[in-house]
Amino acid sequence: MGNHRLRLRLAGLFASGLLIATAGTATSRTAATAAEGTPTTATPQTAAVFNHPGVLVSRAQLDTARSRVNAGQQPWKAAYDAMRASTYASLSRTPKPRAIVECGASSNPNNGCTDERGDALAAYTQALLWYITRDERHGQKAIALMDAWSAVITDHTNHNARLQTGWAGASFSRAAEIIKHTYPSWPQAGRFANTLRNVYLPEIRNGGGCTNGNWELIMMDAAVGIAVFLDDRGAFDKAIGIWRGRVPGYAYQKSDGARPKAPSTCPAKDTQAEIVAYWHGQSRFEDGLAQETCRDFGHTGWGLEAMAHVAETAWHQGVSLYGEAKDRMMDAVYFHTRYELGTAVPSWLCGGSVDLGLGATTEVVVNHYRNRLGLEMGTSQRYTESKRPAGANYFLAWETLTHADSP
């Protein structure tokens, strides 16, 4: 489609309301007095139809981000500027698809792993830029990146195949969701859908088993996003079910008992020594402790972030995982952000020393509990603000822009 014809088409869509050119006004703490788990604009949990766009970001969130950026409001304008200045925003980016992406442990060997993750993040970045700027070049670039991969890729292999599929699939599904439901033309959308259905989803849909918990949570982040994009209720329900089985096995609560719960996809450990080994040497369990806390806060941040991503996508579809896991999720974020902010590490935790580096992984969860529900999250909010604007890496991208004080 030529630029002139495309502009005419866009004008018609804006006029008809199929594309929304002006944003609504975001209101902080709008759900503070409402019952938790009852999003007023989402379809009921039993509905067969999904809300679109609704993979991590909703139309209301996209409109709010666009309105704030256009008004020069902070921190959203700074977040947008950082996104625009990134390599992922380049219109000259050349995709590097492969038929088989081979990723060993720690991405060694790395045959297409970094390229795939980068192109997926770039596709999502370009989709966000399209929505905010209405510059069709960004929509076309997002499409070009996705089309390049859907024309070539057939498999992911080696040790990190499932994790790599989760990382890339999460970003690709977000990009595809925005483009499919807001951009006027995507001739190869069906081919990309088939790629997600036949190449990505089979690799991740059954979960991560007994691997470290961030694997399975990232896999479910991608699986639930792909399911929404495909309008696949069965895949959506399966991903939600695995999330429900993994979260209690990742973030501990004293109500679980003396021993942490086992993830539903991993047999329970028979001995205390096995449990301690799985929890990276930790033998004392307190509210908010994560299975990977004593491994390092970096992987833990990924697990907590992916946990929130699934809950956020489910929220847009009328399912309140946030409500089901409220205390567990809030305690886990607080547990880790307090040490990031300087609280002394007690001798009982990880031998008295932790490997910090949670990263910008708390914007989504803090937005829900603090801004939507009005719950106290002072420590977690201070940490979140200290990491703004959140950037992009692996499967995380621009969440200050999309989720800071967001509807």
C-alpha positions, -999 to +999 in steps of 0.1 A: +000+000+000+015+034-010+019+061+016-009+082+002-034+054+002-023+044+036-028+079+050-063+080+035-070+046+051-057+058+085-078+089+083-109+068+077-101+045+106-096+074+129-128+090+118-148+058+123-133+052+157-116+019+148-083+037+156-084+061+185-065+093+179-070+109+213-064+094+247-086+091+277-075+106+310-057+083+334-068+084+370-045+072+398-060+047+423-093+044+403-100+010+416-091+017+453-127+015+465-137-013+441-136-050+449-103-066+440-105-088+410-134-069+393-121-049+364-151-030+352-142-029+315-130-064+309-151-093+296-162-119+321-138-147+329-161-172+311-164-152+279-151-168+247-139-135+232-108-118+243-103-081+247-079-067+220-054-052+222-048-070+255-014-086+257+003-069+286-010-035+274-046-025+268-059+002+244-066+024+274-030+021+285-017+028+250-040+059+247-029+071+281+008+068+272+002+086+239-016+114+256+010+119+282+039+118+258+022+143+235+016+166+265+053+163+276+044+148+310+070+131+331+081+103+336+064+092+304+081+117+281+115+106+294+106+070+289+094+077+254+126+096+246+147+067+258+127+043+237+130+065+206+168+068+211+173+030+214+186+008+187+153-010+187+136+021+173+158+024+142+139+023+109+170+010+093+172-022+114+177-053+093+161-085+107+183-116+110+159-145+109+171-182+111+153-214+104+167-230+135+176-209+165+201-229+186+206-217+222+228-236+246+231-230+284+238-193+289+232-190+252+264-209+243+262-217+215+244-186+204+231-193+169+204-166+164+195-163+201+205-126+205+192-118+170+158-132+177+154-116+210+166-083+196+142-084+166+113-093+188+120-064+212+124-042+181+091-053+167+074-044+200+092-011+202+082-002+166+046-012+174+046+012+204+061+039+183+035+034+156+007+038+182+021+069+198+033+087+167+009+074+141+039+073+118+031+044+095+068+037+089+070+023+124+040+000+118+056-011+086+089-018+103+072-039+130+055-059+103+087-063+083+105-077+114+077-102+122+073-112+086+110-119+082+109-144+111+076-160+102+089-167+067+119-186+080+119-200+115+109-236+121+124-246+155+143-237+187+169-262+198+195-270+226+194-265+263+178-231+264+152-238+237+122-233+259+135-202+277+146-186+244+111-193+230+096-177+260+118-146+258+112-140+221+076-152+221+066-127+248+078-097+229+066-110+195+031-116+208+029-081+223+040-065+190+016-087+169-013-079+192-008-041+188-003-042+151-032-067+143-057-046+163-046-010+155-027-010+122-049-009+091-032-036+070-010-067+077-012-091+048+009-118+064-008-117+098-021-152+093+014-166+085+027-150+117-002-164+137+006-199+123+043-194+133+033-186+169+008-215+169+031-241+154+067-231+163+065-211+195+035-224+215+043-262+213+078-255+228+064-237+259+028-247+265+036-276+289+057-255+312+092-258+326+092-288+349+118-287+376+140-259+361+144-227+381+111-209+383+119-179+362+119-203+332+084-215+336+070-180+344+087-165+313+073-194+292+038-187+306+043-150+299+048-159+262+021-186+262-006-164+276+002-136+252+002-160+222-031-175+233-047-141+234-033-131+200-046-164+186-080-162+204-072-196+217-091-201+249-077-236+256-041-224+254-050-194+276-066-216+303-037-240+302-011-212+307-031-197+335-033-231+351+004-236+350+009-201+364-014-210+393+007-241+400+041-224+397+035-191+417+031-208+451+063-228+443+082-197+435+072-171+462+068-185+497+041-176+522+041-189+558+005-201+552+021-227+529+034-246+559+070-253+571+080-264+536+075-244+504+050-258+480+062-277+449+053-263+415+026-283+398+049-293+369+076-306+392+074-335+417+076-326+453+111-329+469+112-358+493+138-345+518+147-312+534+181-314+518+165-316+483+143-286+491+172-265+504+192-274+473+163-263+450+160-231+469+197-224+464+209-232+499+181-215+518+167-234+548+146-207+566+115-196+548+098-162+553+070-144+535+082-131+501+113-153+498+116-165+462+130-198+450+159-180+433+165-153+459+198-170+470+208-176+434+207-139+426+183-111+424+186-108+387+170-141+379+145-135+407+135-102+391+128-120+359+106-145+377+087-118+395+083-097+364+070-126+343+046-135+371+033-099+369+031-100+331+008-130+332-014-114+358-016-082+338-026-099+306-051-120+325-065-088+342-071-073+307-091-105+300-112-103+331-093-129+352-079-116+385-047-136+391-037-105+409-064-111+434-056-147+439-020-141+446-021-106+462-002-112+494+023-135+478+031-110+450+032-079+472+053-096+498+078-110+472+083-075+457+087-059+491+111-086+503+135-079+475+132-042+469+140-034+506+174-051+502+180-033+470+174+000+489+199-008+516+183-029+543+209-050+560+209-086+549+203-108+580+225-138+587+197-163+581+192-151+545+216-166+519+243-169+545+242-132+552+250-120+516+228-116+485+236-109+449+217-077+441+204-066+407+167-069+407+165-044+378+136-025+365+112-053+370+085-038+394+066-012+374+037-035+364+031-050+398+034-018+417+010-001+393-017-026+399-016-028+437-006+008+445-022+028+417-052+007+407-061-005+442-046+021+464-026-003+486+005+008+505+037-001+486+060+027+498+093+007+496+085-009+463+073+024+448+106+041+459+126+013+443+104+015+411+109+052+408+147+048+412+148+026+381+129+050+358+128+051+329+127+013+325+145+002+294+144-030+273+162-063+275+154-100+270+116-099+274+111-065+292+105-033+274+095+003+282+073-004+312+076+031+326+060+043+294+032+018+294+025+010+331+036+039+354+004+051+371-015+035+343-052+025+340 
